[in-house]
Amino acid sequence: MPTILAVETSCDETSVAVVTGDDRPEVIVNEVASQIPLHQETGGVVPEVAAREQAVAMLPVLEHALKAADAKLGVASKGAQPHFPIDAVVYTKEPGLMGSLLVGIETAETLAELWQVPARAVHHVQGHIYGAFAGLAPEDVQWPAVVLVVSGGHTQLWEMPGHLQFKLLGETRDDAAGEAFDKMARLLGLTYPGGPSIAAAAEQAGEMTVELPRPMLNEPSLDFSFSGLKTALLYKVRGRNLGQDEVAAWARESQQAIVDVLVGKTLRAAAQTGAKTIVLAGGVAANRLLRQTLEQAATQAGCRFLMPDFTLCTDNAGMVGVLGWYQERGIMKT
């Protein structure tokens, strides 16, 4: 029964998790220290500030995670040294902000040396994907799968013939969807992060109708482009004093346009690959409209649909630990 300690510091979250399980990975502890209130002041993440805050938060988050895991596993805690056995320390090595990544890398490698266990580096995007497999036995997934990873830094489509096997099908040529949400929210006078604020404003929309393009939706390529969508909104609202009803209408259309493109491209990828499963992952996977729309579309296409729990969508060590659990088991099922 592998037990993994996972560390995630790729951007502005500082997270430590413990993942264990015999026949399936279970996230028993997933501590996350968020910096959202800090970065709301600047409307986005300042890399140097993020790294400095992570250096301050890391040891308290680690100690809290170890104590919580000790309690859940029914053993006595002794500070930074866990009573439960750890088989490996897994950490995010790339991609991410360099200063932030270094905080996690140094912490994980130091702990692995202290505890005399392997330290394993994993890819951040693959971690997001495996957040959707938490709590599932390896044989629960039907292959091949098409995965939509959508976050502030990434918008990608992957084909997975089996566990731990990845083939990139398409990605954004400019802005990621989460980045587009942030920039479009700023144009509408909404707060950071943009995805949740646009979703909240969209719920208040009335009968007013507005229109934005669906970039690259009808092109055969599986790539994305959201820069033009942001520019289209800029031209529509620039220089105008928008009322609350107008902001809500543009928020609803902005969200719908992004969701339409994401779902349309994912269905095309599933059809081209003969996918039996469609997986949604990444920070924007917390968007309720996207979750509901893609789940309905996957069901209509005859595919099983998997997505992470809300707690495993945004950057967190739980998803990294699930990936580490599979790596420790060496599971590659085709």
C-alpha positions as CSV (number, residue, x, y, z in Angstrom):
1,M,0.0,0.0,0.0
2,P,2.1,2.9,-1.2
3,T,2.0,6.1,0.9
4,I,3.0,9.3,-0.9
5,L,3.9,12.7,0.5
6,A,3.3,15.2,-2.2
7,V,4.4,18.8,-2.6
8,E,3.0,21.4,-5.1
9,T,4.3,25.0,-5.4
10,S,4.2,25.6,-9.2
11,C,2.4,29.0,-8.9
12,D,0.9,30.8,-5.9
13,E,-0.5,27.9,-3.9
14,T,1.6,26.1,-1.2
15,S,0.3,22.6,-0.8
16,V,1.3,19.4,0.9
17,A,-0.8,16.2,0.7
18,V,-0.7,12.6,1.8
19,V,-2.0,9.9,-0.6
20,T,-2.3,6.2,0.2
21,G,-4.3,3.2,-0.6
22,D,-4.0,-0.5,-1.5
23,D,-6.1,-0.9,-4.7
24,R,-6.8,2.8,-5.4
25,P,-5.3,6.1,-4.4
26,E,-7.1,8.0,-1.6
27,V,-6.2,11.6,-0.7
28,I,-6.3,11.5,3.1
29,V,-4.8,15.0,3.6
30,N,-4.6,17.9,1.2
31,E,-3.4,21.1,2.8
32,V,-3.4,24.2,0.6
33,A,-2.3,27.8,1.6
34,S,-3.8,30.2,-1.0
35,Q,-2.4,33.6,-1.9
36,I,-5.5,34.8,-3.8
37,P,-6.3,37.8,-1.4
38,L,-2.7,38.9,-1.8
39,H,-2.7,38.8,-5.6
40,Q,-6.1,40.4,-5.9
41,E,-4.3,43.7,-5.0
42,T,-2.3,43.5,-8.3
43,G,-4.9,41.7,-10.4
44,G,-2.6,38.8,-11.0
45,V,0.3,36.8,-9.7
46,V,3.6,38.6,-9.1
47,P,6.2,35.8,-9.3
48,E,8.7,37.2,-6.8
49,V,5.9,37.8,-4.3
50,A,4.5,34.3,-4.8
51,A,7.8,32.6,-4.1
52,R,8.5,34.7,-1.0
53,E,5.1,33.9,0.5
54,Q,5.6,30.2,-0.3
55,A,8.9,30.1,1.5
56,V,7.1,31.5,4.6
57,A,4.1,29.1,4.3
58,M,5.8,25.9,3.5
59,L,6.9,24.6,6.9
60,P,3.6,25.4,8.7
61,V,1.7,23.7,5.8
62,L,4.0,20.7,6.0
63,E,3.7,20.4,9.8
64,H,-0.1,20.7,9.7
65,A,-0.4,18.1,6.9
66,L,1.8,15.6,8.8
67,K,-0.2,16.0,12.0
68,A,-3.5,15.7,10.2
69,A,-2.3,12.5,8.4
70,D,-1.1,11.1,11.7
71,A,-4.5,11.8,13.2
72,K,-6.4,10.2,10.3
73,L,-4.2,7.1,10.3
74,G,-4.5,6.8,14.1
75,V,-0.9,7.2,15.1
76,A,0.8,9.7,17.5
77,S,2.3,12.8,15.9
78,K,5.9,13.9,16.6
79,G,6.3,17.3,14.9
80,A,7.9,17.2,11.4
81,Q,8.6,13.5,11.6
82,P,5.6,11.4,10.7
83,H,4.8,8.1,12.5
84,F,3.3,6.6,9.4
85,P,5.7,5.1,6.8
86,I,6.3,7.2,3.6
87,D,7.4,5.3,0.5
88,A,8.2,8.4,-1.7
89,V,8.2,12.1,-1.7
90,V,6.7,13.5,-5.0
91,Y,7.0,17.1,-6.1
92,T,6.1,19.3,-9.1
93,K,9.3,20.1,-11.1
94,E,7.7,21.8,-14.1
95,P,6.1,23.8,-15.6
96,G,5.6,26.8,-13.3
97,L,7.2,29.9,-11.8
98,M,10.9,29.2,-11.2
99,G,11.1,30.7,-7.8
100,S,7.9,29.0,-6.6
101,L,9.0,25.6,-8.0
102,L,12.4,25.9,-6.2
103,V,10.6,26.2,-2.8
104,G,8.8,22.9,-3.4
105,I,11.8,21.1,-5.0
106,E,14.2,22.0,-2.1
107,T,11.6,21.0,0.5
108,A,10.8,17.7,-1.1
109,E,14.4,16.6,-1.8
110,T,15.4,17.6,1.7
111,L,12.6,15.5,3.2
112,A,13.4,12.6,1.0
113,E,17.1,12.7,2.1
114,L,16.0,13.0,5.8
115,W,13.6,10.1,5.6
116,Q,15.8,8.0,3.3
117,V,13.1,7.5,0.6
118,P,13.0,8.3,-3.1
119,A,12.2,11.8,-4.3
120,R,10.2,11.8,-7.6
121,A,9.7,14.8,-9.9
122,V,6.4,14.9,-11.8
123,H,4.9,17.1,-14.5
124,H,2.3,19.7,-13.3
125,V,-0.1,19.1,-16.2
126,Q,0.0,15.3,-15.7
127,G,-0.8,16.0,-12.0
128,H,-3.9,17.9,-13.0
129,I,-5.0,14.9,-15.1
130,Y,-4.5,12.4,-12.3
131,G,-6.7,14.6,-10.0
132,A,-9.6,13.1,-11.9
133,F,-8.5,9.6,-11.0
134,A,-8.4,10.1,-7.3
135,G,-10.4,7.3,-5.5
136,L,-10.6,5.2,-8.7
137,A,-9.0,1.8,-9.1
138,P,-6.7,1.5,-12.1
139,E,-9.2,-0.8,-13.9
140,D,-12.0,1.7,-13.5
141,V,-10.9,3.8,-16.4
142,Q,-11.8,2.7,-19.9
143,W,-9.2,3.4,-22.6
144,P,-8.5,5.3,-24.7
145,A,-9.3,8.6,-23.0
146,V,-9.3,12.2,-24.2
147,V,-8.3,14.7,-21.6
148,L,-9.1,18.4,-21.6
149,V,-6.7,20.3,-19.3
150,V,-7.8,23.9,-18.8
151,S,-6.3,26.3,-16.4
152,G,-4.8,29.7,-16.0
153,G,-1.6,28.6,-17.8
154,H,-2.7,25.7,-19.9
155,T,-5.4,24.7,-22.4
156,Q,-4.5,21.4,-23.9
157,L,-6.1,18.2,-25.3
158,W,-4.3,14.9,-24.6
159,E,-4.9,11.3,-25.7
160,M,-4.2,8.6,-23.1
161,P,-4.0,5.0,-24.5
162,G,-3.5,3.9,-20.9
163,H,-2.2,5.0,-17.5
164,L,0.9,7.1,-17.5
165,Q,0.8,7.4,-21.3
166,F,0.3,10.8,-22.9
167,K,0.0,12.1,-26.4
168,L,-0.6,15.8,-27.0
169,L,-3.3,16.5,-29.5
170,G,-3.7,20.2,-29.4
171,E,-3.1,23.3,-27.2
172,T,-3.6,27.0,-27.1
173,R,-1.7,29.1,-29.6
174,D,-1.8,32.2,-27.3
175,D,-3.8,32.8,-24.1
176,A,-5.0,29.9,-22.0
177,A,-8.7,29.8,-21.2
178,G,-8.1,30.7,-17.5
179,E,-5.9,33.6,-18.6
180,A,-8.6,34.8,-21.0
181,F,-11.1,34.7,-18.1
182,D,-8.7,36.8,-16.0
183,K,-8.2,39.4,-18.8
184,M,-11.9,39.5,-19.7
185,A,-12.9,40.0,-16.1
186,R,-10.6,42.9,-15.9
187,L,-12.2,44.5,-18.9
188,L,-15.6,44.2,-17.2
189,G,-14.4,45.6,-13.9
190,L,-14.6,42.3,-12.1
191,T,-12.2,40.9,-9.6
192,Y,-9.3,38.4,-9.8
193,P,-9.4,35.5,-10.3
194,G,-11.5,36.1,-13.4
195,G,-13.2,32.7,-13.8
196,P,-15.2,32.7,-10.5
197,S,-16.0,36.4,-10.8
198,I,-17.3,36.0,-14.4
199,A,-19.3,32.9,-13.4
200,A,-20.9,34.8,-10.5
201,A,-21.7,37.8,-12.7
202,A,-23.2,35.6,-15.4
203,E,-25.7,34.2,-13.0
204,Q,-27.2,37.7,-12.6
205,A,-27.7,38.1,-16.4
206,G,-31.2,38.9,-17.5
207,E,-32.7,39.1,-21.0
208,M,-30.1,41.3,-22.6
209,T,-28.3,39.5,-25.4
210,V,-24.8,40.3,-26.7
211,E,-22.5,38.3,-29.0
212,L,-18.9,37.3,-29.1
213,P,-17.1,35.0,-31.6
214,R,-16.1,31.3,-30.9
215,P,-12.4,31.3,-32.1
216,M,-11.3,28.3,-34.1
217,L,-14.4,26.3,-33.2
218,N,-15.1,25.3,-36.8
219,E,-11.5,24.7,-37.8
220,P,-10.3,21.1,-38.1
221,S,-7.3,21.8,-35.9
222,L,-7.5,20.7,-32.3
223,D,-5.6,23.8,-31.2
224,F,-7.2,26.7,-29.3
225,S,-6.9,30.5,-29.5
226,F,-8.5,32.9,-27.0
227,S,-6.5,36.1,-27.6
228,G,-9.0,37.2,-30.3
229,L,-11.9,36.6,-28.0
230,K,-10.4,38.9,-25.4
231,T,-9.8,41.5,-28.1
232,A,-13.4,41.2,-29.4
233,L,-14.7,42.0,-25.9
234,L,-12.3,44.9,-25.6
235,Y,-13.7,46.5,-28.8
236,K,-17.2,45.9,-27.5
237,V,-16.8,47.6,-24.1
238,R,-13.9,50.0,-24.5
239,G,-14.8,53.5,-23.5
240,R,-18.2,52.6,-22.2
241,N,-19.6,53.0,-18.7
242,L,-21.2,49.6,-18.4
243,G,-24.2,49.2,-16.1
244,Q,-24.7,46.1,-14.0
245,D,-27.0,44.5,-16.5
246,E,-24.5,45.0,-19.3
247,V,-21.6,43.6,-17.2
248,A,-23.7,40.5,-16.4
249,A,-24.7,40.0,-20.1
250,W,-21.1,40.3,-21.3
251,A,-19.9,37.9,-18.5
252,R,-22.5,35.3,-19.5
253,E,-21.5,35.6,-23.2
254,S,-17.8,35.5,-22.4
255,Q,-18.2,32.3,-20.3
256,Q,-20.5,30.7,-22.9
257,A,-18.1,31.4,-25.7
258,I,-15.1,29.8,-23.9
259,V,-17.2,26.8,-22.8
260,D,-18.5,26.3,-26.4
261,V,-15.0,26.2,-27.8
262,L,-13.6,23.9,-25.1
263,V,-16.5,21.4,-25.4
264,G,-16.6,21.5,-29.2
265,K,-12.9,20.8,-29.6
266,T,-13.0,18.0,-26.9
267,L,-15.8,16.2,-28.7
268,R,-13.9,16.4,-32.0
269,A,-10.8,14.9,-30.4
270,A,-12.9,12.1,-28.8
271,A,-14.5,11.3,-32.2
272,Q,-11.1,11.3,-34.0
273,T,-9.4,9.0,-31.4
274,G,-12.4,6.7,-30.7
275,A,-12.2,7.7,-27.0
276,K,-14.2,5.7,-24.5
277,T,-13.6,8.2,-21.7
278,I,-13.5,12.0,-21.6
279,V,-11.7,13.6,-18.7
280,L,-11.8,17.2,-17.6
281,A,-9.0,18.6,-15.5
282,G,-7.3,21.8,-14.4
283,G,-8.3,24.9,-12.4
284,V,-11.0,25.9,-14.9
285,A,-12.6,22.4,-14.4
286,A,-14.1,24.0,-11.3
287,N,-16.4,26.1,-13.6
288,R,-19.9,24.7,-13.2
289,L,-21.1,25.5,-16.7
290,L,-18.1,23.7,-18.2
291,R,-18.5,20.7,-16.0
292,Q,-22.2,20.4,-16.7
293,T,-22.0,21.0,-20.5
294,L,-19.1,18.7,-21.1
295,E,-20.6,15.9,-19.0
296,Q,-23.9,16.1,-21.0
297,A,-22.0,16.2,-24.3
298,A,-19.8,13.2,-23.3
299,T,-22.9,11.2,-22.2
300,Q,-24.6,11.9,-25.6
301,A,-21.4,10.8,-27.4
302,G,-21.5,7.5,-25.5
303,C,-18.3,8.3,-23.5
304,R,-17.8,7.9,-19.8
305,F,-17.0,11.3,-18.2
306,L,-14.5,11.8,-15.4
307,M,-13.6,15.1,-13.5
308,P,-11.9,15.9,-10.3
309,D,-13.6,16.9,-7.1
310,F,-13.7,20.7,-6.7
311,T,-10.9,20.5,-4.1
312,L,-8.6,18.8,-6.7
313,C,-9.2,21.3,-9.6
314,T,-7.0,24.2,-8.7
315,D,-3.3,23.7,-8.0
316,N,-2.9,21.3,-5.0
317,A,-0.6,18.5,-3.8
318,G,-3.4,15.9,-3.7
319,M,-3.4,15.6,-7.5
320,V,0.4,15.3,-7.5
321,G,0.2,12.6,-4.9
322,V,-2.3,10.6,-6.9
323,L,0.1,10.7,-9.9
324,G,2.9,9.6,-7.6
325,W,0.8,6.7,-6.3
326,Y,0.4,5.4,-9.9
327,Q,4.1,5.9,-10.6
328,E,5.1,4.1,-7.4
329,R,2.8,1.2,-8.4
330,G,4.3,1.2,-11.9
331,I,0.8,0.8,-13.4
332,M,0.6,1.2,-17.2
333,K,-2.6,-0.4,-18.4
334,T,-3.5,-0.5,-22.2
